Amino acid sequence: MNDHFYSVEQVAERLGLHVRTIRNYVRDGRLTAVRIGKQYRITHQDLEAFTGRPVPAPPVETARRRRHTEVSSIVEIDAISPETVHRVTTLLTASVAHRRPEDGPLRIETVYDEERARMKVIVLGGLADTARLLEYVEGVLTS
């Protein structure tokens, strides 16, 4: 089987249309699709025929799933001064701001409860990036 099949969602995204619109095209017979189970699948050739122009084939990379890892970390720091909170926040913010476009996504949130002298650091990102940021935090706290 040499055909590449698209889901209704993929076709809607490629054409910039709503998923419901694509389903209506299929039901009305304007777009040829095959029903597999409860879902429609559209071949690459049928999509090209529908648009009236060649549709670029998906890159081989997107056809295969690429491994992705992500870490969600919450660090609670008690008995921390406002000055140290400022140092940690500045360091983390600067680390994220100077990333290259090809680096994976990385998100940091910091919250400080001055009354309790408690800081929370939330990191969402890749394994290596998260480990590096946590080492930075530890460095500031032990200095």
Z-matrix of the N, CA and C atoms (Angstrom, degrees):
N
C 1 1.454
C 2 1.529 1 108.28
N 3 1.329 2 118.07 1 108.52
C 4 1.455 3 122.87 2 -177.00
C 5 1.521 4 113.14 3 -92.67
N 6 1.331 5 117.11 4 -11.35
C 7 1.458 6 120.57 5 -176.70
C 8 1.517 7 111.79 6 -71.96
N 9 1.312 8 114.72 7 142.22
C 10 1.460 9 119.89 8 171.22
C 11 1.529 10 106.87 9 -98.83
N 12 1.317 11 116.43 10 129.67
C 13 1.450 12 121.58 11 -179.38
C 14 1.518 13 110.25 12 -103.99
N 15 1.336 14 115.37 13 138.29
C 16 1.456 15 121.92 14 177.02
C 17 1.524 16 109.26 15 -109.14
N 18 1.308 17 116.04 16 146.66
C 19 1.465 18 119.88 17 171.81
C 20 1.528 19 108.09 18 -81.12
N 21 1.315 20 116.29 19 166.77
C 22 1.467 21 120.83 20 177.06
C 23 1.526 22 109.63 21 -60.18
N 24 1.330 23 116.97 22 -38.78
C 25 1.466 24 121.34 23 179.93
C 26 1.527 25 111.23 24 -64.16
N 27 1.342 26 116.83 25 -41.45
C 28 1.467 27 120.12 26 179.30
C 29 1.524 28 111.38 27 -65.77
N 30 1.321 29 117.20 28 -40.50
C 31 1.473 30 120.55 29 178.64
C 32 1.523 31 109.67 30 -65.15
N 33 1.325 32 116.56 31 -43.45
C 34 1.468 33 120.08 32 179.25
C 35 1.529 34 110.37 33 -59.88
N 36 1.313 35 116.84 34 -42.29
C 37 1.464 36 120.36 35 179.40
C 38 1.525 37 111.54 36 -65.96
N 39 1.340 38 116.79 37 -43.74
C 40 1.469 39 120.50 38 -179.82
C 41 1.529 40 112.31 39 -63.22
N 42 1.339 41 116.34 40 -36.08
C 43 1.462 42 119.99 41 -176.78
C 44 1.524 43 113.19 42 -94.26
N 45 1.325 44 116.66 43 -6.49
C 46 1.458 45 119.83 44 -179.16
C 47 1.515 46 112.77 45 70.54
N 48 1.329 47 116.38 46 33.59
C 49 1.459 48 121.62 47 -179.69
C 50 1.526 49 109.80 48 -118.34
N 51 1.309 50 115.83 49 166.72
C 52 1.458 51 121.23 50 177.78
C 53 1.526 52 109.07 51 -77.53
N 54 1.316 53 116.19 52 148.80
C 55 1.464 54 121.77 53 -179.85
C 56 1.527 55 110.88 54 -57.78
N 57 1.332 56 117.28 55 -40.56
C 58 1.465 57 120.86 56 179.32
C 59 1.523 58 111.60 57 -60.52
N 60 1.319 59 116.34 58 -37.15
C 61 1.471 60 120.45 59 179.20
C 62 1.528 61 110.10 60 -63.03
N 63 1.314 62 117.07 61 -44.26
C 64 1.466 63 120.43 62 179.53
C 65 1.529 64 110.31 63 -64.25
N 66 1.326 65 117.12 64 -42.74
C 67 1.477 66 119.81 65 177.87
C 68 1.530 67 110.78 66 -60.55
N 69 1.326 68 116.79 67 -40.47
C 70 1.469 69 119.90 68 177.76
C 71 1.524 70 110.97 69 -63.75
N 72 1.341 71 118.12 70 -40.73
C 73 1.461 72 121.02 71 176.57
C 74 1.525 73 110.73 72 -59.56
N 75 1.324 74 116.46 73 -40.65
C 76 1.466 75 120.29 74 179.53
C 77 1.519 76 110.21 75 -66.79
N 78 1.324 77 117.06 76 -47.84
C 79 1.473 78 120.99 77 -178.79
C 80 1.527 79 112.36 78 -63.04
N 81 1.356 80 116.39 79 -35.40
C 82 1.468 81 121.14 80 179.30
C 83 1.522 82 112.27 81 -78.12
N 84 1.334 83 117.55 82 -10.05
C 85 1.461 84 120.90 83 -179.77
C 86 1.508 85 113.57 84 86.33
N 87 1.328 86 118.42 85 4.83
C 88 1.467 87 120.33 86 178.96
C 89 1.526 88 112.02 87 -74.83
N 90 1.324 89 116.57 88 -26.69
C 91 1.464 90 122.31 89 178.50
C 92 1.524 91 107.48 90 -124.73
N 93 1.328 92 115.81 91 120.53
C 94 1.462 93 120.70 92 -178.34
C 95 1.525 94 109.28 93 -74.47
N 96 1.328 95 114.77 94 133.55
C 97 1.463 96 120.30 95 178.94
C 98 1.513 97 109.41 96 -147.96
N 99 1.307 98 115.29 97 160.51
C 100 1.454 99 122.65 98 176.72
C 101 1.518 100 107.05 99 -111.96
N 102 1.315 101 115.07 100 135.58
C 103 1.461 102 118.43 101 178.29
C 104 1.523 103 108.23 102 -93.52
N 105 1.322 104 115.64 103 121.82
C 106 1.462 105 121.80 104 177.57
C 107 1.521 106 106.14 105 -119.79
N 108 1.315 107 115.13 106 109.21
C 109 1.462 108 119.31 107 -173.98
C 110 1.509 109 109.11 108 67.23
N 111 1.314 110 115.69 109 -123.41
C 112 1.461 111 120.20 110 179.32
C 113 1.528 112 112.65 111 -101.91
N 114 1.327 113 116.88 112 6.80
C 115 1.457 114 120.05 113 -175.72
C 116 1.521 115 111.40 114 -120.31
N 117 1.334 116 114.83 115 150.71
C 118 1.449 117 121.30 116 175.00
C 119 1.523 118 109.21 117 -91.87
N 120 1.342 119 115.43 118 146.09
C 121 1.458 120 122.40 119 173.24
C 122 1.516 121 107.99 120 -128.61
N 123 1.334 122 115.84 121 136.60
C 124 1.460 123 121.97 122 -177.33
C 125 1.526 124 107.68 123 -116.72
N 126 1.333 125 116.89 124 129.75
C 127 1.466 126 119.63 125 179.27
C 128 1.527 127 109.86 126 -76.79
N 129 1.299 128 114.33 127 160.13
C 130 1.467 129 120.96 128 178.49
C 131 1.536 130 110.04 129 -60.12
N 132 1.335 131 116.94 130 -42.66
C 133 1.464 132 120.75 131 -179.24
C 134 1.535 133 111.12 132 -65.56
N 135 1.331 134 117.49 133 -39.72
C 136 1.465 135 119.90 134 178.73
C 137 1.527 136 111.21 135 -66.74
N 138 1.308 137 116.73 136 -35.44
C 139 1.463 138 120.15 137 177.24
C 140 1.527 139 110.25 138 -66.30
N 141 1.340 140 116.95 139 -41.35
C 142 1.461 141 120.17 140 177.04
C 143 1.531 142 111.33 141 -63.78
N 144 1.323 143 116.66 142 -41.17
C 145 1.464 144 120.35 143 179.10
C 146 1.522 145 110.59 144 -64.40
N 147 1.315 146 116.84 145 -37.87
C 148 1.457 147 121.33 146 -179.61
C 149 1.531 148 111.57 147 -67.13
N 150 1.324 149 117.00 148 -42.03
C 151 1.468 150 120.28 149 -177.90
C 152 1.516 151 112.36 150 -81.04
N 153 1.339 152 117.17 151 -20.43
C 154 1.458 153 120.04 152 -179.28
C 155 1.511 154 112.92 153 78.03
N 156 1.278 155 117.31 154 10.87
C 157 1.466 156 121.36 155 178.29
C 158 1.524 157 108.84 156 -148.18
N 159 1.334 158 116.41 157 159.10
C 160 1.458 159 118.81 158 179.82
C 161 1.534 160 111.01 159 -64.57
N 162 1.296 161 115.01 160 137.17
C 163 1.462 162 121.30 161 176.38
C 164 1.516 163 106.25 162 -107.63
N 165 1.319 164 117.51 163 125.25
C 166 1.462 165 118.27 164 -178.86
C 167 1.527 166 110.75 165 -60.05
N 168 1.312 167 114.86 166 138.18
C 169 1.467 168 119.87 167 177.98
C 170 1.521 169 108.72 168 -67.57
N 171 1.307 170 116.80 169 147.85
C 172 1.462 171 118.57 170 179.21
C 173 1.518 172 109.97 171 -66.83
N 174 1.319 173 117.42 172 144.14
C 175 1.459 174 119.19 173 177.99
C 176 1.530 175 109.80 174 -61.84
N 177 1.300 176 115.34 175 151.94
C 178 1.459 177 120.47 176 -178.68
C 179 1.524 178 110.56 177 -59.30
N 180 1.331 179 117.25 178 -34.48
C 181 1.464 180 121.19 179 -179.27
C 182 1.527 181 112.02 180 -59.80
N 183 1.359 182 117.71 181 -40.82
C 184 1.454 183 119.48 182 -177.54
C 185 1.518 184 111.54 183 -75.52
N 186 1.335 185 117.06 184 -23.14
C 187 1.452 186 119.21 185 178.25
C 188 1.535 187 110.24 186 -70.91
N 189 1.321 188 117.02 187 -30.38
C 190 1.459 189 121.44 188 176.87
C 191 1.523 190 108.80 189 -102.70
N 192 1.297 191 115.44 190 143.52
C 193 1.460 192 119.64 191 179.24
C 194 1.520 193 109.46 192 -76.80
N 195 1.291 194 116.13 193 135.84
C 196 1.459 195 121.67 194 175.97
C 197 1.515 196 108.29 195 -99.22
N 198 1.311 197 116.07 196 142.12
C 199 1.454 198 120.48 197 -178.98
C 200 1.519 199 109.74 198 -66.60
N 201 1.317 200 114.25 199 135.81
C 202 1.464 201 121.48 200 -179.25
C 203 1.523 202 107.88 201 -136.74
N 204 1.300 203 115.97 202 131.02
C 205 1.464 204 119.81 203 175.37
C 206 1.517 205 108.11 204 -123.69
N 207 1.312 206 115.51 205 145.77
C 208 1.453 207 120.70 206 179.00
C 209 1.517 208 108.58 207 -145.50
N 210 1.320 209 115.08 208 143.70
C 211 1.453 210 122.13 209 -179.60
C 212 1.518 211 108.46 210 -117.30
N 213 1.321 212 115.96 211 137.94
C 214 1.460 213 122.25 212 171.73
C 215 1.519 214 106.26 213 -115.52
N 216 1.323 215 116.48 214 116.81
C 217 1.464 216 120.42 215 -176.61
C 218 1.512 217 110.41 216 -126.00
N 219 1.328 218 114.98 217 138.41
C 220 1.461 219 121.17 218 172.79
C 221 1.518 220 106.92 219 -124.18
N 222 1.313 221 115.67 220 121.11
C 223 1.458 222 121.71 221 179.99
C 224 1.519 223 107.70 222 -113.58
N 225 1.341 224 116.77 223 125.61
C 226 1.459 225 121.85 224 176.10
C 227 1.523 226 108.39 225 -107.26
N 228 1.312 227 115.52 226 129.25
C 229 1.464 228 120.93 227 -179.07
C 230 1.522 229 107.65 228 -122.15
N 231 1.330 230 115.56 229 118.03
C 232 1.469 231 121.20 230 178.53
C 233 1.518 232 110.04 231 -95.43
N 234 1.326 233 114.70 232 161.09
C 235 1.478 234 122.72 233 176.03
C 236 1.528 235 111.03 234 53.15
N 237 1.325 236 115.55 235 53.79
C 238 1.465 237 121.24 236 -178.85
C 239 1.521 238 108.86 237 -116.99
N 240 1.313 239 115.65 238 135.93
C 241 1.463 240 120.85 239 -178.29
C 242 1.521 241 110.89 240 -81.54
N 243 1.326 242 116.57 241 157.48
C 244 1.472 243 119.40 242 177.06
C 245 1.530 244 112.81 243 -58.96
N 246 1.320 245 117.30 244 -33.41
C 247 1.469 246 120.82 245 179.23
C 248 1.528 247 110.64 246 -65.49
N 249 1.327 248 116.39 247 -42.71
C 250 1.466 249 120.25 248 179.24
C 251 1.518 250 110.61 249 -69.05
N 252 1.327 251 117.20 250 -37.77
C 253 1.468 252 120.92 251 175.30
C 254 1.518 253 109.71 252 -57.72
N 255 1.317 254 116.21 253 -44.33
C 256 1.462 255 120.94 254 -180.00
C 257 1.532 256 110.29 255 -62.22
N 258 1.343 257 117.59 256 -43.28
C 259 1.467 258 121.24 257 179.51
C 260 1.535 259 110.86 258 -62.34
N 261 1.343 260 116.80 259 -45.89
C 262 1.465 261 120.60 260 -179.18
C 263 1.524 262 110.33 261 -63.67
N 264 1.325 263 116.72 262 -46.47
C 265 1.465 264 121.28 263 -178.50
C 266 1.520 265 111.04 264 -62.47
N 267 1.316 266 117.23 265 -44.27
C 268 1.469 267 121.29 266 179.40
C 269 1.524 268 110.92 267 -62.70
N 270 1.325 269 116.74 268 -43.89
C 271 1.461 270 120.81 269 -179.43
C 272 1.529 271 111.02 270 -62.81
N 273 1.318 272 116.74 271 -46.18
C 274 1.466 273 120.12 272 -178.93
C 275 1.521 274 111.83 273 -66.21
N 276 1.315 275 116.16 274 -43.21
C 277 1.469 276 120.36 275 179.34
C 278 1.525 277 111.01 276 -61.96
N 279 1.328 278 116.96 277 -43.31
C 280 1.464 279 120.83 278 179.08
C 281 1.525 280 111.21 279 -65.13
N 282 1.323 281 116.92 280 -37.14
C 283 1.470 282 120.72 281 179.84
C 284 1.519 283 111.41 282 -63.47
N 285 1.312 284 116.59 283 -39.79
C 286 1.468 285 120.89 284 -179.31
C 287 1.525 286 110.91 285 -75.40
N 288 1.316 287 117.17 286 -35.26
C 289 1.464 288 121.30 287 -175.92
C 290 1.519 289 112.49 288 -68.57
N 291 1.314 290 118.64 289 -25.62
C 292 1.462 291 121.28 290 -175.02
C 293 1.525 292 112.04 291 -104.39
N 294 1.316 293 116.16 292 38.08
C 295 1.461 294 120.68 293 178.13
C 296 1.525 295 110.41 294 -93.10
N 297 1.322 296 115.13 295 153.70
C 298 1.464 297 120.78 296 177.68
C 299 1.525 298 110.02 297 -82.04
N 300 1.327 299 117.79 298 154.97
C 301 1.469 300 120.57 299 179.97
C 302 1.531 301 112.92 300 -59.79
N 303 1.332 302 118.05 301 -31.76
C 304 1.461 303 119.85 302 -177.88
C 305 1.531 304 113.38 303 -79.23
N 306 1.338 305 117.18 304 -9.79
C 307 1.465 306 120.27 305 175.63
C 308 1.520 307 109.22 306 -68.77
N 309 1.306 308 115.94 307 151.56
C 310 1.464 309 120.85 308 179.91
C 311 1.518 310 111.26 309 -69.43
N 312 1.320 311 117.12 310 168.83
C 313 1.460 312 120.60 311 -179.89
C 314 1.529 313 111.22 312 -66.24
N 315 1.316 314 114.96 313 144.96
C 316 1.459 315 121.66 314 178.91
C 317 1.521 316 107.65 315 -146.86
N 318 1.330 317 115.61 316 129.23
C 319 1.462 318 119.69 317 -178.07
C 320 1.520 319 109.08 318 -130.51
N 321 1.310 320 115.17 319 137.39
C 322 1.461 321 120.89 320 -179.76
C 323 1.520 322 109.17 321 -131.27
N 324 1.321 323 115.19 322 136.44
C 325 1.462 324 122.31 323 173.16
C 326 1.524 325 107.40 324 -128.87
N 327 1.305 326 116.16 325 139.41
C 328 1.468 327 119.86 326 174.87
C 329 1.518 328 108.48 327 -128.37
N 330 1.338 329 114.83 328 142.65
C 331 1.460 330 121.58 329 178.21
C 332 1.515 331 107.41 330 -135.89
N 333 1.328 332 116.41 331 135.54
C 334 1.456 333 120.55 332 179.68
C 335 1.520 334 110.06 333 -126.09
N 336 1.336 335 115.30 334 126.71
C 337 1.460 336 122.36 335 175.29
C 338 1.525 337 106.50 336 -103.51
N 339 1.322 338 116.08 337 98.55
C 340 1.467 339 121.02 338 -174.11
C 341 1.527 340 111.67 339 -64.92
N 342 1.317 341 116.54 340 -35.81
C 343 1.461 342 120.89 341 -179.36
C 344 1.531 343 111.70 342 -61.33
N 345 1.318 344 117.23 343 -38.55
C 346 1.468 345 122.06 344 -179.92
C 347 1.524 346 112.91 345 -98.03
N 348 1.317 347 117.14 346 -4.85
C 349 1.470 348 122.98 347 -176.64
C 350 1.531 349 110.16 348 55.43
N 351 1.347 350 115.26 349 45.97
C 352 1.464 351 122.05 350 -177.87
C 353 1.526 352 109.48 351 -124.26
N 354 1.315 353 114.66 352 134.33
C 355 1.466 354 121.53 353 178.21
C 356 1.520 355 108.84 354 -119.74
N 357 1.329 356 115.97 355 141.50
C 358 1.459 357 121.83 356 172.00
C 359 1.523 358 107.45 357 -118.38
N 360 1.318 359 114.81 358 134.97
C 361 1.457 360 122.12 359 175.26
C 362 1.519 361 106.76 360 -119.84
N 363 1.328 362 116.35 361 124.71
C 364 1.467 363 121.88 362 179.29
C 365 1.524 364 107.43 363 -114.52
N 366 1.330 365 115.70 364 125.28
C 367 1.465 366 121.31 365 -178.74
C 368 1.524 367 108.32 366 -123.98
N 369 1.323 368 116.26 367 128.85
C 370 1.466 369 123.23 368 174.44
C 371 1.519 370 107.16 369 -124.19
N 372 1.321 371 116.59 370 116.05
C 373 1.452 372 118.85 371 -178.67
C 374 1.511 373 111.94 372 179.02
N 375 1.314 374 115.43 373 -168.47
C 376 1.456 375 121.72 374 -179.73
C 377 1.517 376 112.05 375 -71.34
N 378 1.323 377 115.45 376 166.43
C 379 1.457 378 121.13 377 -177.57
C 380 1.529 379 112.51 378 -59.39
N 381 1.317 380 117.58 379 -53.21
C 382 1.465 381 121.44 380 -176.06
C 383 1.530 382 111.35 381 -65.93
N 384 1.331 383 117.05 382 -43.19
C 385 1.465 384 120.21 383 179.89
C 386 1.518 385 111.21 384 -61.94
N 387 1.324 386 116.86 385 -43.94
C 388 1.461 387 120.99 386 -179.46
C 389 1.522 388 110.38 387 -64.87
N 390 1.326 389 117.47 388 -43.88
C 391 1.468 390 120.80 389 179.05
C 392 1.533 391 110.82 390 -60.16
N 393 1.333 392 116.28 391 -42.90
C 394 1.472 393 120.42 392 179.86
C 395 1.526 394 110.82 393 -62.97
N 396 1.333 395 117.10 394 -44.31
C 397 1.463 396 120.04 395 179.83
C 398 1.525 397 111.90 396 -64.56
N 399 1.315 398 117.19 397 -38.82
C 400 1.462 399 119.94 398 178.94
C 401 1.532 400 111.15 399 -67.56
N 402 1.326 401 116.75 400 -33.67
C 403 1.471 402 119.90 401 173.89
C 404 1.523 403 110.89 402 -65.03
N 405 1.332 404 117.21 403 -38.83
C 406 1.461 405 120.61 404 176.68
C 407 1.525 406 110.59 405 -60.30
N 408 1.335 407 115.96 406 -46.10
C 409 1.470 408 120.64 407 -179.87
C 410 1.521 409 109.57 408 -60.50
N 411 1.321 410 116.61 409 -45.39
C 412 1.456 411 120.04 410 179.56
C 413 1.528 412 111.26 411 -61.69
N 414 1.317 413 116.47 412 -38.45
C 415 1.475 414 120.58 413 178.68
C 416 1.526 415 111.33 414 -62.39
N 417 1.312 416 117.11 415 -43.22
C 418 1.463 417 120.13 416 179.67
C 419 1.528 418 110.08 417 -66.51
N 420 1.314 419 117.11 418 -40.87
C 421 1.463 420 120.98 419 -176.80
C 422 1.521 421 112.65 420 -69.93
N 423 1.339 422 117.42 421 -31.45
C 424 1.459 423 119.63 422 -178.98
C 425 1.515 424 112.89 423 -90.74
N 426 1.315 425 118.57 424 -5.50
C 427 1.475 426 120.22 425 -179.44
C 428 1.516 427 112.14 426 -85.95
